[in-house]
Amino acid sequence: MVVDAAWLEERGIASNLRAYYVKNDWLEQPVRSVYRKPRGELNWQPSRTDVCRRIYLMPSGGPD
């Protein structure tokens, strides 16, 4: 989710607190007055495993 400074300000997060969050890597600031939560490293393995499990558990018959 990407939000602007005004949206954060409306929710009580002042500029000094935003700067603190950015400094401590709790928020990223891709461009001026725009913020987002940092993304973790994406890992495809759990997703692939989950898809395989779902396919295996699908019912094999057609509609009744």
C-alpha positions in Angstrom: 0.0 0.0 0.0 1.4 3.4 -1.0 0.2 6.5 0.9 1.0 10.2 0.8 2.1 12.4 3.6 -1.3 14.0 4.0 -2.9 10.6 4.5 -0.4 9.8 7.3 -0.8 13.3 8.8 -4.6 12.8 9.0 -3.9 9.7 11.1 -1.6 11.4 13.5 1.8 10.5 12.0 3.7 13.8 11.9 6.7 14.5 9.7 9.2 13.9 12.4 7.7 10.5 13.1 7.7 9.7 9.4 11.4 10.6 9.2 12.1 8.4 12.2 10.2 5.5 10.6 12.2 5.9 7.3 15.5 6.2 9.2 14.7 2.9 11.0 13.5 1.1 7.8 9.9 0.8 9.0 8.8 2.9 6.1 10.2 3.5 2.6 10.0 6.8 0.9 10.3 6.1 -2.9 9.7 9.8 -3.8 9.0 12.9 -1.8 5.8 12.8 0.3 5.1 9.2 -0.7 5.5 6.3 1.7 5.1 2.5 1.8 6.0 -0.4 4.1 9.2 -2.1 3.1 8.7 -5.4 1.2 10.5 -8.5 2.3 12.3 -10.8 0.0 9.9 -12.7 -2.2 10.2 -16.5 -2.0 8.4 -18.5 -4.7 8.9 -21.9 -3.0 6.0 -21.7 -0.5 3.6 -20.5 -3.2 4.6 -23.3 -5.6 4.2 -25.9 -2.8 0.8 -24.5 -2.0 -0.4 -24.6 -5.6 0.8 -28.2 -5.9 -1.0 -29.2 -2.7 -4.2 -27.6 -3.9 -4.1 -29.3 -7.3 -3.5 -32.7 -5.5 -6.5 -32.1 -3.2 -8.9 -31.1 -6.0 -11.9 -33.4 -6.5 -11.4 -35.4 -9.7 -15.1 -35.9 -10.6 -17.3 -33.6 -12.6 -20.4 -31.9 -11.5 -23.1 -34.1 -10.0 
